[in-house]
């Protein structure tokens, strides 16, 4: 014991000094890029007219008035505010201080307001409709991100979220059509997600195969399998096997009449409400229960967890299965809520965006959920601008969510560290 004390004592101060002298310029540089982009668009490519934001729906308690913003004047104000935010970000980082989350959030909101005002000059944007669509596109990403957080927190990189989405979507559509019940289809999606994650867990935990390779192979296999079954089984018998049974929307009394937020959050289907519950339960359980403590211990230091009697292999296996079940719910959203009938590769890479939300959210359920909402908003923005015939090129609108994903993960995350043992197989000595 005496030989360990002298070497262990100085370690903490050295680590602290390393953290204090470490700074990342990613966030300020990203702020600067968006500020320059705003100046070029809002001031260089000037557009006249006033953009009207409609805030109220017919059934709201209070009929909020429409808000009109002149395009050019709003652009000037937005560019000034973004420049100030960029200057503050550079100042904080120069002082070895991190850029706070609230500053990034305010910066993003200001940029979005400026972009909407510029892109929809002379048009009317229904804000509740824009936000409702954003929530809808975010729900599968939220489920996928929660599954990714649980899986990576326990030490397994879950590249197979896309496969879990597809399996959940296919199974829920088939079972709901056969039974006539969306609830039974939802249970089928859970089971399908577990089965896909079982394959990931078996190969990566039991047989120590590279987790990334296993995940990519699973995605390719599930895509091919569901595509084959769709063309050979579902498509010839759509009236019986691919009916498209969906959950009805449920209005929460009183709450759904609150202006703006009422239609967005309280006029949704069961799957959306389950997403709310899942975020709260996973966050509480991960940080406030013994289950969560053991899970995080296995993902950070499996050797230490093993020495105190935690079954590392079993903990990883069952929690990866749980992550697959949650991701399966995200797949069910496509067929039991958003679209209805299953179509080939209908998830369109949403699993990879959910994985990006995990990284952007720094492996935290709340932050990953916020990242999923950001990506969902970016995806729905292209639909809204297209509906009002915005002059913004359609090609740009189609790539918008992926551009936001790249900037969010590569530019705005800054320095982040995932679970120490994520992606590393554990071999018991």
N, C-alpha and C positions, 0 to 999 in steps of 0.2 A: 504493500500500500504506500509506503514512503517513497518508492521510486515513481509512482504515478502522480503524486501531488505536485511536485515541482514542474512537471511538463504540462499538466492539465490546467494549472492556475492561469498562466499567461495567455492561454488560447482565446478566451473570451474577449479580452481587451484588443488583441490583434485583429480578431474578426470584426469587432466593433469599428476599429479604425479603418478597416478595409471598406466597410459599408459606408462610413462617413465620407470617404474620399472617392466613392464611386458615383458617377452621375451618367445619365443617359440623355442624349440630345434628341432622341427619336420624337418625343411629343412636341417639343418646340419646333422642330423642322417640319413635322406634319402640319402644325398650326400655320407655319409660314407658307407652306404649299397651298393650303386651302385659302389663305388670305390673298395670295397672288391670284389664284383661280377666281376668287370672288371679284377682285378688282378688274380682271380681264372680262369676265362675263357681265357683271352688273354695271360697270362704268365704260368698258371698252366697246362691248356689244350692247349698246343702249336700246331699250325698248320702252316706248311710251305707253301711256294708259294706266289704269288703276286695277289692281287685283282685289277682288271681293272674296272675303272668307265668310262662308255661311256657317254660323255656330249653332243654330237651333233646328230641332225637328218638330213636327207638328204636335206630338204628344208631350212635350217637355212642360215641367211646372212653370218655368219662366221662359218666355220667348226672347232670347238674347238677340240684340240687333246685329246685323251684318257689319263686318269691319272691312273698310276699304283702305288699301295701302297704295300710294302712288309708286310706281315701279322705280323711277330714277331716284327720287328722294330716299326711298327705303334702301336702295342699293348703296347710296353714299353713307347712310347711317350704319348699315351692316358692315361695310368695309372698314369704317373707323373702329367699330366695336371689335371686329376680328383682329385688327392690327393691335389694339390695346391688349387683347387676350394673348396674342403672340408675344408681345413685349413682356407681359407678366410671366409667361411660361419660360422665356429665356432668362429672365431675372431669377426666378426660383431655382432653375437648374444650375445657373452659374453660382448660386449660393449653396449648392449641394442639397437642395430641397426638392422633393418630388412634386410633380404637377398634380394638384388634387383632383379627385374625380369630379367634384362639382364644377370646376373650371372647364374641364373637358366637356361635361354635359351642357353647360351654358353655351360654350363655343359651338357645339354641334347644333343646338336649337336655333341660335342666331343665324348660322349658315343656312339651315333648312328654311327658315322664314324668308331669308333673302332670296334663296334659289326659287322657292315657290312663287314669290312675288314677281320675280323676273320672268320665270318660265310661263306663268299664266297671266301675263299682263293683258288687261282687257277682258278677262274671263272670271268665272266664279268657281271657287273650290269649295265643295261641301266637306268641311272639316270632320264632322262626325263620320261620314262615309269613308273618308280617307283613313281615319283611325280604326274604324271597324274592320276594314280590309286588312290593315296592318296587323291587328290582333289575330285575325284568322290565319294569315300566312306565318305568323310567329309561333302558333301553338305547336305544330310538329317539331319546330326547332327547339322549343322549350323542353319538350319531352326528350328529344335526342340529346340536348345539352345536359339535362339532369342525369340521364343514363351515362353519358360520357364522364361527368364529374365523379359519379360513384365508382365507375370502372377504373378511372385513372387514379383516384384517391386510394384505391386498394392495390394499385400496382400493375394494372393491365391496360395498355393503350387500346382503346376501342375504336379502331378504324372501321369496324363493321356496322356502324350505325345505319349507313345507307341500306345494307342488306336487311337489317332488322326492320327498317321502315317498309321496305318492299314486301317482306314476309308478312308483317302485320297488316298491310293494306290488302294483299291478296287473300289472306286467310279470313279476314273480317268480312270482305265482300262475299266470298264463297259461303261461309257459314251463315251469315245474315240472310243470304238469299235462300239457302236450304231450309232454315228454321223460321224465317219470317220475323226474326227478332234482332234488332240492332244490339241489344244487350248481350245476347249469346255471341254475336260477331265480335263484340268488344273483348269478351273472354277469350275467344279464339285468337285474337291479335296478341293478347298477353302471352298465351302459350307459344305462339309462333316466334315471338321475340325471345322467349326463354330458350327454345330449341336452337335458334341461330347462335345465341350467346353460349349455349352449351358446347357447340362445336369450337367456338373461339376459346373457351376456357379449357377444353380438353387438350387441344393442340398446343396452346401457349403455356399452360400451367403444368399439365401432366407430361407432355412430350417435349416441352421446352423449345418449340418452334418459334422463330422470330414473329413477334406479335403483329408487326406492321404487315409482313408478308401474308400471314394468316388472314388478317382483316381484309386486305385487298382481294385475296382469292375468294373469300366468302362473299364479298360484294359482287364479284364477277359471276360466281356460281348462282347466287340467288337471283341476279338479274336475268341470267340465261334460263334458269328453271322457271321463274314466274312468267317470263316471256313465252316460253314453250307451252306451259300449261294454259296461258291465256289464249294462244292461237289454236291449240288443239282441244281444249276443254271448255273454257268460258265462252269464247267467241261463237262457236256453233250453237251454244245453248244459252244465249244471253237472257232469254225470258224466264229461265228457271235458275240459272247458276250465277248470273251477274245482273241482278235486278236493280241494284243501287238503292238499297234501303238506308235511310238516313235518320239520325236523331232530329226531333223537332226542336225549335228554339224555345227556351223557357225564359219568360220575363219575370225578374225578381220584383215583387210588388213594391211600389213607391220608388225604389232605387233606380229602376229603369227610366224614370221620368226626370232624373237629374240632368240638367243641360250638359251636353258634350260627353261627359263620362258615363252617363246612364246607358245610352245605346251601345257604347263601346264595351263596357264591362258587364252589364247586367241584362243584356238581351242576347244570350249565347246558348249554345247547346251543352249537353252534359259533359262532353269531352273537354270543352273549354273550362268549365267549372272544375273538372278534375285536374286540369293543369294548375289552376290556382292552388288547389289543395296540395298537389304534389310538390310545388315549390316550397310551401310552408312546412310540410312534413319532412321533406328531405333536408331542408336547412336546419330545422330543429334537431332532427335525429343525428345529423352529421356532427354537430358541434355541442349537443347537450345530453347525449345518451352514451351509455357504455358501448353500445353497438358502434356508434360513430367513432368513439375513441379507439376501439380495436381496429376498425377499418382504416383509420388514418395512420395508426401505428404500423400496420402491415405495409401500407404504401410508402411510408417514410423510412422505416428501419425494420425490415422483416426479421433480421437476426435477433434484435433486441426483443421484438414481439414474441419470437419463438422461445426465448429464454424464460419469459414469464408465463409460459404455458398456453399461448395463443396458437391455435392450429392455423398456420399461415396458408397452407394449401386449401384447406376447407373454407377459410374466410374469403380468400380470393375467388374460389369457385362459386360459392353461393352468391356473393355480391355481384360478380359479373353476370350471373343469371338474373339477379334482380334488376341490374341495369338494362339487360335485354328486354325484360318485361315492360319497363317504363318506356323504352324506345319503341316497343311494339304498339303502345298506345298512340305514339306519334304517327305510326303508319296507319292505324285505324282512322285517324282524323281525315285522311285523304278520301276514304271510301264511305265512312259513316257520317261525315259532316260536309266536307268541302265539295267533293265532286260527285260521289255516288258510285257508279260502276267502275270497276277496276280497268285500267288500261296499262299497256306495256310501259315499264319504266316511268310510271306516273310521278314518282317522287323527284325526278329530275335533279338529282345531286343534292337534295336537301340535307342528307346525312353528313356530307362533307362540310356544309355551312354550319351545321350543328356542332361539328367537331371544332370548327374555327371559333364558334361562340364559347366553347369550353376554354380554349386558349386565351381568347380575348377577355373572358371573365375570370382569368387567373384561377381556374379550378375551384371557384366559389359558386354555389347554387344561385345566389341572388344576382351576382355580377354576370354570370353566364345567362341568366334569364333576361337581364337588361340588354346584353349583347344580342340575344335572339330577337328581342323586340326591335332593336336597331336594324337588323338584317331584314326582318319582316316589313318594317316601314319602308326601307329602300326598295324592296320588291314590289310593294303595292304602289309606290310613288310612280313607277312606270305605267301602271294601269290607269291611275288617276289622270296623269298628264296626257296619256293617249286618248282618254275619253273626252277631254276638253279640247282636243286637237291642238295641243301645244306645238309650236314650231321647233321644239328641240328634236333633233334627229332620233328616229325610232331605234337606230342601232345603239346610240348612246343610252337610251332608256333601258334597252335589254341588258346592257352590260353593267348598269348602275349598281345592282345589288352585289355583284362580284367585285367591282371596284371598291365599294365600301368595305367588303370583307377583307380585301388585300390591305387597304390602308389601315383598317382597324387592327388587324393582327400584326402587320409588319411595322406600322408607323405609330399607332397610338398606345400600344401596350406598354412600351418602354421595357424596362428590365422586369422579367417575371421568371419565377422558378416553379416548375411543376413538382409533384411529389418525387422525392429523391429516388425511390425504387420503381417508379413507373417505367414499364417496358423492360424491366430487368427480371429474368426468371430467378426463382429462389431455389437453391439446391441445399438441402439440409446436410450439415456436416455430421 
